[in-house]
Amino acid sequence: MERKKILLVSLDALGESDLEYLKKLPNFAKIMKRGAWCPHECSVYPSLTFPSHASIATGCVPNSHRVVNNYQFLPFEKHPKWNSYAYALKRKAVWDYAAENGKKVLSLSWPVSGGAKMAYSMPELSPAKPREWNTRTFFAQLNMMRKYGTPGFAIRTMLSRRELPKAWFYGKQPDLDQAMIHCFEHAIEKEDFDIAMLHIYGLDDEKHQVGIEGGRIHGYLRAYDRFVGRLMEYCDRRQERNENVTLMVTGDHGQKDVTYAIHGNMALQDMGYSTYQDGYLKEYQVYMDGCDGMAYLYPRNAESEDDREACRMAAEYFKTVPGVKAVMGRKEFAPYGCDQKAEYVLEAANDYSFETGYEAEADKEHHYTVVSHYKGLHGYLPDEDGYRTVFFSYGKDVQAKTIDKMCITDILPTMLTWLGITPDADMDGKAVKGVWKETDA
């Protein structure tokens, strides 16, 4: 009997804005002709990397799996920790389904997978502190991989390329992408797996720096096209070993050009709802947790009528801020799947974003708005023309089909259906109809 395998590759920030160029590239063009692909794939809300990858891995929206921001909710820390660890997930992930069904997962640099039990894992983790490259931080980083990944595999992979440890430590691109691509291609040839997952983010990093056009964006897309071409050849070649391999390539969100950042917590301080000392939050009644394109408003005590009323007053103020596109109460934002523990959600207008941290120059005269450090950002409502992401699939059992619309939460149930695994009934995503030739999943 043929052994079914899946390659799942996440190209961070690959979006609708890249499509016209992708159509000119040979391997993406080949998938568009011979495989199943969706030019209008929705992300989740907030459309950030860690919530999005948690959603791809679980098939659930952020409010269900509970990774509702890139960062852990730590208001009193100036630099909160990333949501890197699988213990944050409150729903079953792909590696849990695999383990229950006797299948092996191989994962490289997947967000929110630290500490997850799988056959081969080198998770995406924050670099060791302090951010100084020396012998101590080199070994500290290896120890993190040993502790939160599959020890032998993670350390062996990290040391397999001379440039990888330092590139990983600093997030240096495109060196990191190139090294991770090499490691993934080596791993899928050598290791025994059923599902192999990779996340690379050089394109996202570039768009943050230059916006959605220009810079090295086309260079990244050409490199990704060559990589995808080699993976397609792998799928074809493995048929000789009686393996039926499906390739899935997805983005996690789009990006938008941005100029301004709204420091909402500075407004809350001036309204008397919070207190800062030396740039650190000391106390709050209302707190704004920024997610770039959107932001949450939380009361300190959700059971306190005074705190909830303070939240309401803050929300009324934000309705007057030019860069705020929408202020939504829970009934309005709940259908989008973001954190229902928030009292309100703010959506940024085009060219604007939200920042959580302290900023002395953000004052009332300028609506607490300053020039952003970024040229491109994401986090916004996901179902907007030009901002959605994209999906591609190729393999022996994949039919040639253009899928009009899907969500990143649909990827896992589509995978599981093909592998003969039943998704949990309350999974938010649904298997995409028409991807597979025989099952019509």
N, C-alpha and C positions, 0 to 999 in steps of 0.2 A: 504493500500500500504506500502511496505517496505520502511524504511527510510535509505538512503545511508549515510554512514559516512566514513571518511578517517582519519587514524592515520599516520602522516608523522614524522619519527624520523631520525634526522641527527646525525650520529656518526662521529665526526670530525676526519679526517685523516685515516679512514678505507679504506684500499687500496688493490690492487692486491697482494702486498707482504704478506698480512694476509690470503690469500685465502686457502692455504694448511692447515693451522691450523683451519680455520673456518669449513672446510669440516669434521673435526673430532668432531665438537661440535654438540650435538643432535638437537638443534632447527634450527640453520643455515642449517644443513644437511637436515632437514625436509623441509625447504622452497626450497632448491635446488631440492628436489624430487617432491614436491607437488605444488610449487608456480612458479611464473615467476621471473627470476633473470638474471642479466647481470654481467658477470665476467670482462667486459672491458668497464666500464663507464667513459667517458671523463669528466674532469672538464672544466673550462673556463680559459682564459688567462688574467691576471695572476691568477694562481691557488692558491689563498689566501682565507682565511675564509670569509671575509666580501664580496668581490666581488662574491664568489661562492654562498653564501647564498642569496645574492640579485638576483643572476641568477636563483636559485631554486625557489625563491618566485615570480619572474616575468616571467620566461621562456625566458629571454633575456640575451645577452652577455653584458659584462661590458660597452662597448662603447655605447650600447643602453640605459641601465638603469643608467649609469654614476657613478656607484660606482666602480672606476677603481683601487683602492688600499685599503688596510686595513685602512689607515689613510687619513684624510682630507689633501688636498694640502695646506700646511702652511709652506713654506720654511723657514721663519724667526723665527719659533718657534722651540726650541730645542726638545720639546716633543709634537709633533702634536697630535691632538685629533683623537680618533677612529671614523670611519664612522658608528656610532651607530644608526643614526636617519633616520626614513622613509622619511623625507622631501628631503633627498638626491636622492631618486629614481625618475627618470623621466619617468618611465613606470608603468602601473598598476601592482599591486601585488595581490597575492592570496586573501588578506583581502579585496581588492577593488572589485574583481570579486564576492566574497562572499556577500558583502554588497549590490551590485547591484542585486543580485538574492535571497535576503532574507535568506541568510545562515549565520551561526555564526561560528567564528573562535576562537579557544583557542590556545594560543601560550606561550610557556615557553622558555626563554633564546634564542630567535631567533635573530641573528645579523641583523642590519639595520631595526629594527622594532620599535625603540623608538618613541613614539608619534603617532603611527599608530592607526586608529580607528578600534577596533574590540571588540568582546563581552568580551573576557577574555585575558588579556595580562600582562605578566611580562617579559619585554624585556631584552636582554643582554646589559648591560650598563657598562661603566668604573666605578670603585669604586670611592667614594667620596675622595677628597683630603683634607688634606695630608694623605699619606698612613700609618696612625696610627690608630689602633683600639681603640676607646674610645667612650664615650657617644655622643659626638658631631658628630663624623663621622657615628655612628650607625643611628642617627636620620637624618643626611644628606642623607644617603643612602635610608632610607625609604621615604624621601621627593622626591628623584629622581624617585623612583618607583611610587609614587603617581602622579607625574607630567607627566611621560612619559609612564606609563602603565595604565591598568584599575585599578583605585585607590583601591577599596575595595578588588578585587581579588589579585592584586599584593602584597599588604601589608599583607593580610591574608595568602597568600602562603609563603611569605618571613619569616613570623613568625611561620609557621606551624611546623618547625623542629628547635630545639634549636641550632643545629650546623650550620644551613644554613646561617644566616647573616654573620658570621665571615668567613665561607668557601667561600662565594660569594665575600666578600671584598678582601680576599687574593688570590682567585683562588686556594684554597687548595684542592688538589686531593689526594686520590679518594673520600674524604668526599663530595665534591661538586657534583660529578656525582651521588653518592648514594642518596643524598638528593633530587636532581632534579628528579631522577627516581621515588622516592617515591611520590613526589609532582605531577608528571604527572599521575601516576597510580591512585592517589586519585582524581585528577581533572576529569579524563575521566569517573570515576564512578559517580561523584557527579554533574558535570555541564552539561548543555544542549548545545551541540555543533554539528556542521556538519563536521568541519575540525579541528583536533588537531595536533599541531606542537611542537616538542621538539628538542633542540640542546644541546648536551653534548660533552665535549672536553677533558676529562681525557686522552684518548689515544693519542691525538695530543700533549698534554703537555708532556707525557712520551716520545714520539718519539723525541721531541725537545731536551730532556735531554740525551737520550741514543742512538739515531739513530733508524733505522727501525727494529732492532732485539734486543732481550734481555730485561733486566730490568723487569718491571711489565706488559709488553705488553700482554703476554698470560693471565695474571690475568684480565686485562681489557676485553679482548675478551671473557673470560669465564663469566664474570659478564654481559656483553652485551648479550651473548647467553641466560642466564637465564631470563633477562629482555624481550628479544624478545619472548621467550617461553611463558611468562605470557601474553604478548600482543596477541599472537596467540590464547591462551585460551580465552582471552577477546573477540576476533573476533568470535570465535565459540559460546561462551556463550550468546552473545548479540542477536543471531538469535532467542532465546526464547522470546525476547522482540520485535520481528519483525523489527530488525535492521540488515542491511547488511553492515558490517564493513570491510573495506580493510586496511591492514597494508602495509605501504611502509617504507623501511629502506634504507638509502643511506649514502655513504660517501660524502665528498665535494671535496676531493683531496687526492692524496697519499703523501708520503714524500720520500726524498732521504737522504742518509748519507752525511754529510758535514764536512769539516775540516777548510776551509779558507773563509775569508770575504774580499771582494774588496771594499775599501772606495773610490768610484769614485769621490766624491766631493773634496777629497784631491788632486787628479790629476788635477781637474778643477781649484783649487786654484793655484797650481804651474804653470798652463798654463796661468794664468792671467785672468781667466773667472769668478772668484768669490773672495770675501774677507771675512775672518773670524776674529772675535775679541772675545777673551776669550771663544772660543768654539761656538760662535753664528755667524750665517751667517748675514753679514751686507749688502752685495750687490752681485748681480750675473748677468752675461750675459748668462751663461749656467748653468743649474741645473740638477743633477741626482737624481731622486726620486726612491729609492730602493724598490723592492718588493721581496726581498730574492732571489728567483731563476731567476728573471729578473729585469730590471731597465728601467725607462723611461729617455730620455734626452729631456729637455724642453728649448727653448730659452726664455729669459725674455720677449721679445716682438716678437710675431710671425709674425708681419708685418715688422720687421726690417731685411733688407738684411744682415746687419753686424752681428746681433745676430744669424741668421740662418746659416751664414757662420762659425761663431764660433762653432755652434753645429756640423757642418760638420767636422771641424778640430778636435773637441773632439772625434767624432765618429771614425775618422781615427786613432787617438791614441789608442782608446780602442780595435781596431782590432789587436794591437800588444801585448795586455795584455794576458798572458798565460791562465788565468782563464775565459776569455770571449770566449764563444763558437761561438756566432754569433752576428753580428751588422746588424740590419735590418732598412731600410728606410720605409717610410709610406706605399708604395705599397707592400712591403714584409710582414709587420706585420698586415696590415688592415684586411686580411682574418681571423686572429686569434681572432678578436673581442675585442682587448685591446684599450687603449685610443688613438684615432686618433688626439688628440690635441698635442701629443708628436711628436717630429721631428724624433727621432730614438728610437729603443728599443734594449737593450742589453740582451742576453740570457747567463746565466752562464754555464760553463762546469760542468761536474760531479765533486763533491767534493768541489765546489766553490759556493759562494753566494755574494750578494751585500748588503752593509750597507750604509744608507743615512748619518748618523751622523758624526760629527767631530771626528777624531782619530789622535792624534799627532804622534803616532808610525808608521802610514801608510806613507811610503816614496817611492820616485821614484825608488830607488835601488831595492826594493822588489815589484815593480809594485803596490804600494799602497795596498798591501795585508797583512793581519794579520791573526792570528789564530781566528777562529770564537768562539763566546760564546756558540754556539749550536752544537749539534751532528747530528741533523736532521732538515731539512727545506723543504719548498715547494714554489710554485710560478712559477715553471718552465713550459715550454710548456707541455700541458696536455696529448697529445696523444703519449705517449712513453711506451714501454713495461716495466712492473713492476712498473710503476708510476701512472697508472690510478686508479680510485676508483671503487666501486662496488655498485650494486643496488639489492634489494630484495623486492618482493611483495607477499602477502598472503591474501586470503579471499575467500568468497563464489563465487564471479564472476571472480576470477583470475584463469587462466588456467596454467597447468604445462608446462613451456616453458623456454628454455634457449635463452636469447636474445643475439645475437652475439655482438652488439655494440649499444651504445646510449650515449647521453650527459646529464648532469644534467639539461640543459635547457629543456629537453623533459619531465621532471617530471610533471611540472604544466599543460601543455596541455593534458597529459595523465590523470591526475586527473580530470580536467575540463570536458573532453569528457565523462568520466564515470558519472559525476554528472549532465550531461545534460546542461552544460554551454559552450557557444561558445567563444573560445579564440579570441583575436584581430588578425586580418588577418596578421599583420606585426610582430607577435611574432616570435622570432628566432627559438625557439624549436618547435618540432612537436610531436604529440601523437604517442607513440610507438605502432607499429602494433603487434597484437597478445597477448597483456597482458590480455585482457578481453575475457571471454568465448563467450558471446553473441554478443557484439557489434563489435568485431574484430577491436578495436580502434588501 
